[in-house]
Amino acid sequence: MITKWNLKLLYKSETDPQIQKDIDLATKNVHTFVKKWKINKEYTKDPAVLAKALDEYEKLQATTGICEKPIYYFMLRNYLDQSNPDIKARLNQIDELYTKLENEIQFFSLTISRIPSSKQKSFLEYEGLKPYKHHLEQEFLISKYLLSEKEENVFSLTSKTSHSNWKKMLTELLNKQKATVLNEELKEIEISYNDITQYHHSLNKKVRDVAAKEFNRINSKYAEIAEFEINSILETKKITDDYRKLPRADLATHIADDIDSEVVDTLVKTVTDNFNISREYYAKKAKLLGLKKLGYYERNIPLQGANQKYTFEQSKNLVEKVFNNLDPFFGQTINQYFQNGQYDVSPEKGKSGGAFCISVNKNLPTYMLLNFQNQLGDVLTMAHESGHGIHAELSNEKQNAINCGHPISLAEVASTFFEGFVLEEILRTTTDQTVKQAILDMNMNENASTIFRQVAFYNFETELHHDFREKGFLTKEYISDLFCKHMKSYLGDTVEEDEGMRNGWIYISHFRRFFYVYSYASGLLISKALQKMVKDDKKNIVYVKRFLESGSTQSPKELFKDIGIDITKKEFWENGIEEIKTLLNKL
């Protein structure tokens, strides 16, 4: 079993001569495709020619892509060593080439999208284009919001300086900060900014308070920079939307996520209408902890009993067992990931915090990053990221290179589906009632954070963009007031409006990526429905596998409709919320 990323699955080292060979070959392949199809527009007139062009485009994506393997390698190296300037420089160089090549080849997508509406039906019904049908539907849908090729190139080239660099600047400034906190023995230790929040969860109030003070000190220090950063990002978004004539700020995200705005609106309204559940939870949580009020930083404190330790070996075996019980393929895949070195498990100096799963090409390995510290939450995180890995594995195996990815609207379904079964297994095998109550609380806290909190985030983002477009500039005080308004809407009066809450918008990267937070809530509620199907009849795992294999061949609405789930209905979302009410009563 390997517990560090084996990047030799990609290259021997950052000086491997194969890297430059792959860059040269990718550049050559892109230029060959551009030369062949940029002038020849027959594919806009004849479905058979378009099928041939798309087959060649798919082959390009499946092989070299647009320098995907080199950029993937240096991206992963950067996650493991964020302070290495040489890795950063190499990544920036390849990223610059990637953007250039992407601009050269984007004419293909733009031209397809402009096939006249009078001809689109004949293209969609052509048998040779059947593997690309939904891809074409999406291209035709977005066409009304696309600009000329030159304009699209300008937006693409300037997106780094007008958006990405701003976002990256603030993140890196915060990540470089050091804090002095107390450990559980009440000894002072120096830690990085990314590690502070874990001390907010301590059962020792003194430890929590010191960590919160340090966290607020650093965030307050960068509040003024964050004010200019977020206003610049909001202005960039407004300019882009105005040029594209997008009628609402969140529409671009919905189109990219292949989901109807009406579905998101129904979800957001249904969850918002049920904020009383999360407010009741935090009131009960404070009571269980013997506190009248909770600081904003204290909302995730575990109950006594949640500090049960899990070794990495125990956790790995547990996750593998649960996955295997659902379907042998799932367990075998996890085992293979560990044998290959596709997990990076332990915290290291310079390594990125948090956890994620990443897959960029159907023919390149999927990698998962963890920061495992023997806590219950780490076990669930392993299950969560492994669920993402299974989703990527099956989509890559079953779909072509154009369809193997999946939209963000589907991303959190698989991860929370598997995480939920692992949590149930932990509950089933736990006999200590104190520990069981703590696990139930952790589950309830996850529901509150993933569903109610993320929808409150969505409501905040919606009002933030609206108010910026009306006023032209928002002060940090105004943004803090707005953020607190929406946090209190789901937290209730039990959680205090303190400095931590007022600084909450500064460090949350979600708001810089625009409106995707709804997908956490929708993903968990959909996964609950899939879990219920499998619990009712284990044979229903075939429907889950059908979803995992589907990639982006159908919209989420059609995909789930085919397996008996209607996400357009308010009742569907209400059924999921009823499960959370049951859990709260059980706790």
N, C-alpha and C positions, 0 to 999 in steps of 0.2 A: 504493500500500500504506500503510495506516494502522497505526501501532504503539502507539497509545494508545486507551483505550476511548472510543468515540464514544457518550456517554450521551445525545446528542441523539436517538438512536433511541427514547429514552423521553420525555425532557422537554428543553426548551431550557436550563433552569437550575433551581436550587433555589427560585427565586422565580416560576417559571412558573405563571400562574393556573390552568392545566389540572390541576395537581396537586390543588388543592382541589376542582375540579369532579369529578375522578375519585374522590376520597375521598367526596364527597357522593353520587355515583351508586352507588358500591359499597355505602355504608350503606343507601341507599334500596332497592337490589336485595335485599340480605340481609333487610331488614325486610319487604319484600313477600313474599319466600319464606316467612319465619317466620310471618307473619300468615296465609298461605294454608294451610300444612301443619301448624302446631303443634297446632291443635284438631282438624282433620280427620284422623282416623286410618284412613280407609278403605284407605290404601295398605298397611296391615298385614293386610288381609283379602282384598284383590283384587289379583292380580298385574298386571292391566291398569292399575289406578290407580297402583301402584308404578312401573310403566314410565313413566307420564306424569310422576310426581314426580321420578324420576331423570333424565329428559330435561331437566326444568326446572333441576334441580340441576347437571347437566352444562353447560347453557347458562350458568348463573351462573358456574361455575368457568372456562369458556372465555372469558368477557368480562371483567367487572370483578373476579371472584373476591372475596376478602375484603381489599380494598385492596392487592392484590398488586403492581400496577404502582408506586404511590407508595412502598411499603415496599422494593421491589426497588431503586428508584432511589437512595434514601437509604442503603441497605445498601451498594451499589456505591460511592457517594460516600465512605462511611466507610472502605471498604477502601483507597481511594486517599489519604485524608487522615485518619488515625486520631487526630490531635491536634487536630482542629477541633471545639470544643465546640458550635458552632451546629449542625453536621451531626448530632452525637451527640444533641443535645436534640430535633431534629426527628424523628430516627429513633425515639427513645424515645416521643415523642408518638403517632406513627403505630402503633408496636408496641403501645401501650396500647389504642388503638382496635381494632387487629387482634384482640387477645386478647378484648376485650369482644364483638366481632361473632362470633368463633369460638365463644365460649361460648353465644351466643344461637342459633346454628345447629346446634350439636352434638346437639340433641335428635333431629334427623333420623336421624343415624347410630345413636344409642342406641335409638331406637324400632324401626328396621329390625332391629337385632341381636336384639331381643326378640320377633320373630315366632316363635310357638310351633314347636318342633321338628317337631311333627306336620304342620305346613303348609309347612315349608321346602322339601321336595322338589318340591311343586307349583309353588312360586315359581321354583326353579332350573331347572325343565323348561319354563317358559313361554317361548314363542318371542319375545315382545316384550321379554323381559328378557335375551335371549341376549348383547347387548353388555356387560351388567353381571354376567354369571354369576360370574366369579371374584371380583369385588368383593363380591358377596353372600356367597359362600362364606367369605370372610375376615371379613365382618361377623358371620356366624353363629358362626364359630369363636371369636371373641374375646368373645362375649356373656357367657360364664360368668365372666369376670373384670372385667366392667364394674359400676360402682356406679350409684346413682341420679343423675339429672341434677344435682341440687343438689350432691351429693358430687363429681361430676366437675368441676363449675364451681369448687368450692373448690380442688381439686387443680390445676386449670388456672391459676387466679388466683394461687395461692401458689407455683407452680413457679419463677417468676422470683426471688422473694426467698429461697426455700429451696434453690434449686439454681443457676439461671443466674447470678445476681448473684455468688455465691461463686466460681464458676468464672471468670467475667469479671474479678472483682477480682484474682485471682492472676495471670491472664494479662496484664492491663494493668499491674500493678505490675512484673512482670518485663520487659515490653516497653519500659517507660520507662527502664530502666537503661542506663547507658553503661559501656563497658569500654575499657581501654587495652591494645592488643595490638601485636604486631610484624608488619609486612608482609614480603613476600619479600625486600626489601632490608634487613630487620632494623631498620627505622625505626619508632618508636612512632607509632601512629595511634589516634584515638578512634573507636569504632564503636558501634552499637546492640546490645543483647542478642541480637536475632534474627540478627545477622550473625556472631556469635562462632563458631558450629559449623563454618562453612566453613573456618576456620583450623585446625580439628582435622585437616583432610585434607591439610595441607601436607606436602611431602616433607622439609621442614626441621624437625628435632626441636625446635629452640629455639622456632620459631614455634608449633608444636603445644603445647608445654609452657606457654608464656605464656598462650595462649588458654584452655587447660584450667584454669589457675589462676584466671583472671578469671571464667570460667564457674562454677567451683565457689564462688568468693567470693560471687557474686550469688545463686546457688541456696541456699547455706548461710544467707545473710542472711534468706531468706524461708521457711526450713524450718519454723519454728514456726508461721507463718501457714498454710503448706500443711497442717500437721498438723490444725489446727482446721477448715480448709476441707474437707479430704477426709473427716474424720469427720462433718461436718455433711451432706455429700453422701451418704455411706454411710447415715447415719441416715434421711435423707429417702427414700432408695431402700427401706430396710427397712420404713418405715412404709407407703409406697405398696404394696409387695408384700404386706404383712400384711393390709391392708384389702382388697386384691383377691384374697387367698387364692391367690397364685401359689406353687406348690410349690418353685420353684427361682429363684435370683436372675437367671439369664440367660434365663428363659422369655419375658419381655415383649419382649426384643430379637428372639428367634427368631420370635415371632408377628408382630411388626412387619416383620421381614425376609422373612416368608412362607416360612420354611424349617423343616423338622422338626428338633427337638432331637437326634434320633438321627443325622441327617446330620452335624450340627456335632460331636457326640460322636465319631463315627467319624473325621472329619477330624482333630480335635484329638488323639485317641489315636494315629492312624497317624503323624502328623507328630512327636509327642512320642517315639514309639518309634524314630524315625529321627534323633534329635538328634545321634547319633554322626557324621552327615555334616557338620553345621555345626561340630562340635567339631574334626573332622579338617581342615576348611577353614581355621579360624583358626590351627591348628597349622602348616599348610603356609604360610599367609599370613605368619606371623611369620618362618618360615625364609626365604621369598623376600625379605623385607625385611631379613634379617640381624639379627633381634632375637630374644632368648630369650623375652621376654614382651611382650604388648601392653597398654598402658593401656586402660581402657574407652573413652576418647576417641579411641584410635588404631585401633579395629577397622575403620574405614572408609577408612584411608589407601590411596590408589591406588598401583599399581605405577608404576615409571618408564616413561614413555611415555603415561600417561593425561592428561598436561598439554597434549596437542595442542589447538590452538585452532580453534574453528569460528565464523566470523562469523555474524551473524544471517541475512544473506542466504543463505549456504550452507546453514544449518540449515533455513530455511524451504523452500528449493528441494528439499532432500533429503527432508524430511517429505512435502511435496506429491507428489514423484515416487513414493515408496513407496506412499502412499495411493492414488494414481492407478493404479499397477500392480495393486493389489488389486481396485479397481473404480473406473471413471472418476467415479462419483458422489462417492466419498470425496475425491478430489483437488479436484473442483470445489467441494465444500463448504468445504474448507480455504481455497481461494483466495478464495471469497466472504466468509469470515470476515475475512480480511485487508483486503479491499476495503471492508468495512462498518465496520471499527474495532471488532471484537469481541474482540481480544487487547489486553491492556495488558502491554507487553514488558519494559521496563527498570526496575531498582530506582530508587526515588525517596525522598527524605526524607518520612517520615510514611506511606509506603505499606506495606501489610501485607506481611510476608515470605512465603516459600514460594510455592506455586502451587496453583491449583484451577480447576475449571470449575463454573459455576453456571447452572442453568435452573430457573425457577419456574412457568412457565405456557406452554402449547403455542403461544400467540399472542404471546409476548414473546421478544426475542432472547436467545440463549445467550451468555454472556461467559466468557472464559478469562483468568486472571491468571498472569503469569510474572514471574520476576525474572532475566532472561537476562544471563549474564556470560561468554559465549563459551567455556564449558566443554562437554566431551562430555556430562556429566550434564544440561546445559541443553537439548541437542538431544533427549535421550530424554524429558525433562520436557515439552517442546513436543509430542512425539508422544503422550505419555501423556494430557495434558490435551485434546489434539485428539481422541483416541479417545473420551473422555467426551463431547466436543462432538458427534461423529458419532452416538453412542448417543442423546443427547438429541434431535438433529435428526430422526432416523428415527422414534423413538417419538412425538415431537410431531406429525410428519407423518401417521403411519399410525393413531394411536389417538385416541380421544375424550379429553376433558379429565379424566375420572375415571381412565382407564387409561394415560395417557401417561407417567406417572412410572414409576420402577422401584425395587424395594427395594434396600437396601444390599448384600444378598447377591449382587446382580448387578452392582453399581457398578464393581468393579475388573476385570471380565472384559474389557470392550471396551477399556479404557485399556491394559491390559497386552498384549492381543492386538496392537494397532497398534504399541506400543512395541517388542515383540519383533521385528517385521518390520523396523523401522527399525534396530535394533541389528544384525540379520543383514546388512542392506545395508552398514552401516559396516564390519563384519568382512569382507564379500566384497570391498570395494573398498580394503582396507588391505593393503599389501604389507610394510610394516616389521614384523618379527616382535616387536620390543619393544613396539610400539604394539598389535599384535594380542593379545599376552599380557596387556597392561594392560586391554584391552577385555573379554577373557574373564574377567579377575579382577573387573572392574566388574559383569559379568553375574552371576557367582557370588555376589558380595557382595549384589547386589540380591535374588537368590533366598534367601540366608541371612537378609537383613533382612525380606523380605516374607513368607516362609513360616515359617521356624523362629523368628525373633524375635517375630513377631506371635502365634504359638501359645504361646510362652513368656509373652507379655503376657497372653494369655487365661487361662493356668494361674495366673498371679499374681493376676489379677482375681478368679478363682473362689475362691482361698484367702483373698484380702483380704476379700471379702464374707462368707464363711463365718466367718472369725475375728472380724470386727467383730460379727456377730450373736451370737456366743458370748461375747465379752468385753465389749462395750458401748462400748469406746474403745480405740484403738490409738495408741501413742506413735509419734513420728517414727522413733525408733530401731528399734522393732518392724517398722514398715513398710519401713524400709531393709533390715533383715535378710531380710525376706520377699522383697523385690524382688531382692536379690543372689542369694538361693537360686535363683530362677527364671531369672535372667540367666545364672548359672554353669551351669545345666542344659543350655543350648544353646550357650554360648560355650566351655565347658570350662576347663581349668586354664591354658591359654595366655594368657587375658585376665585381668588382675589385678582383684581386688576393691579398688577405690580409692575415693577420695572422689567421683569422678564417677559411679561405679556406685551408690554409696549415695544419691546425690542424684537418681538417674535418675527416680524416680516423681514428683518435685516438679513438673516442667515438662511432662510428657507429658499432653496434654489427652484422649487416648483414654480414660483410666481414668475420666474425669468424664462420659463419654458412654455408658458401660456396654456392654461385651461385643461391640462391633461389630468388634473387631480380627480375628476369625476370617475376616472377609470379604476381607481382603487375601490371606490364604493360599489360601482357596478360589478367589478370583478369578483368581489367577495360575495355579494348577494347572488350572482349567477352561480358561483361555485357551491353555495349552500344548496341550491336547487339540484345541481349535479350530484352532490353528496347524498342528498335524500333519495335520488333515483337509485344509486348504488346500494344504499342501506336497505331500501325496499326490496331490491332484487340484485344480487351480485352480478348477474348476467348483463345488467345494464351498463357494465363497464365498457361494453362495445360502443355505446353512444359517446362515452367520454373519449375513447380512443378515436372515434370518428372526428370529434371536435379537434383533438390534438394533432391529427394528421392533415387537417383541412388547409392549413396555411392561410393564404388570403384569397382562396378560390370562391368564397361567398362573403357577403356582408354578414356581420354578427346577427342582424335581425333574421336573415334567411337561414343562416347556419343553425341557430338555436331553435328556430321554428320547425326545422326538419327533425329535431329530436324532442319535440313536444314542449318547448319553452317559448313563451311569447313575451319578449322584453318590451314590446310596445305598450303593454297594458299596465295601468297603475296597480292593479290587483297583484301582478307578479312581484313587484317591488314591496308591496305591503306584506305579502306572505313571508318574504325574507326578514322583514322587520319584526314580524310576529315571533319568529324564532329567537330574536334578540331579547324581546320582552320575556319569553319563557326562560332564557338563560339568566336574565337579571333576577327573576323570581326565584330561580334555583339557587343562585348565589346568596 
